[in-house]
Amino acid sequence: MNRFDEKVYRVTKRRDGPSLQEQKSQLLRLKQDLEQFKSRQAGAAVVGSLQARIRELEASVTRAEAARVTDRESRRPRGDDEDVESGDMPMADGTMRATSSRFPPRGRPGRTL
């Protein structure tokens, strides 16, 4: 594989596979390649294998997006009286959490007022 191919068809080092964004960009690249092969009237074997790979990648992207949506839904609290306009996340008892306890005052570390 030459250097150009290494830049275009990147291989990820992640063990759980490529991320959703990487899969989408690879899918876009494969679709562009398919259009080029079709315009050059490439052999049926090349076009067929590329179409099969595109179908596999589309299925993988669909599964990853569905998993992301279900994961996001499972993390969302189930309160009916949420304040949707403000975007703040209420605590379990319905009160709002103060941010002052989570973030220290600004300034240099070790400096006292």
N, C-alpha and C positions, 0 to 999 in steps of 0.2 A: 504494500500500500504506500503510495507516494505521499509527500507532505500535504498536498492539496486535499487529498481524500481524508487524511487525518484531521484536517481542520473542518471539513464539511460534515463528515460522519464521525462525530465524536463518540468515544466509548467512555461511559461513566465508570467510576471506581466504586460506586455505592453498591452495597451488597443487596439491598432491597430493590434494586432496579432503578431505572431513570425516574426522575420526578415528573409530575404531570406536565409542567411547562416544557421540559425536555422532550417528552413524548409528543406534545402538540407541535413543537418546532420540527421534530423529525417527520411527523405526519405531513406537515406542510411541504417540507423538502421532498418527500417521496412523491407527493402529488405533482409537484413541479417537474420532477424527473419523469414521471409517467407521461405528462403532456409533451415533454421533449421527445421521449421515445416514440410516442404516437405520431408526432409531426415528422419524425425521421423515418417512419415506417419500419420500426424495429421488428424483430421476429416475435412470433406469438408466444414463444416460451419465455422470453424476457418480460414482455408485457404482462403475461399471465402470472408469473411469479411476483412481479411488482404489485399487481392488483391484490394478490393473496396477502402479501405483507401489509399492504395498506388496510385491508379488511381486519387483519389481526390487530394492527395498531389502533384502529378506530374502536374495536371492541375493548381493548385494554384501556384506552382513554375514557370510554364510557363507564367502565367498571371503576376506574380511579375517581372520576367525578362523582359517581354515586356513593362511593365509600367516603369521600370528603364531605358530601352533603349529610350523610347519616351521622358521621362523626361530629360535624358541627351541630346538628340537631340534638345529639345526645349530650353535648356539653352545655346547651342552652338551658337556663332555669325554666321551670314549669309554672311560674306565677301568672295568674290571670290579670292581676292588677298592676302590671308593669307600666312604668312611665316610658312609653315608646318615644315620645318627642324629645326627651332630654338625652336619651341614650345611656343614662346611668344604670348601673346594675345594682338593684336593691339587695340587701342581705336577706337571709332566710326569714327573719322576723319582720320584714317590711321596712326597716329603717335604712337610711343611707349610710354608707361607711365613710368616715372622715379620712381624707388623704394625708393629714398632717402626721398621723402615726406611722404611715408607711414611708414617707419621704423625710429625711433629715433636713434641717435648715441649710440654706446655701452658705457657702463660705469655705475657707481652707480647713482641712481636717486638723483637729487638735486645738483649734482656736476657740476660746470661750468669749462670750459676750460680756 
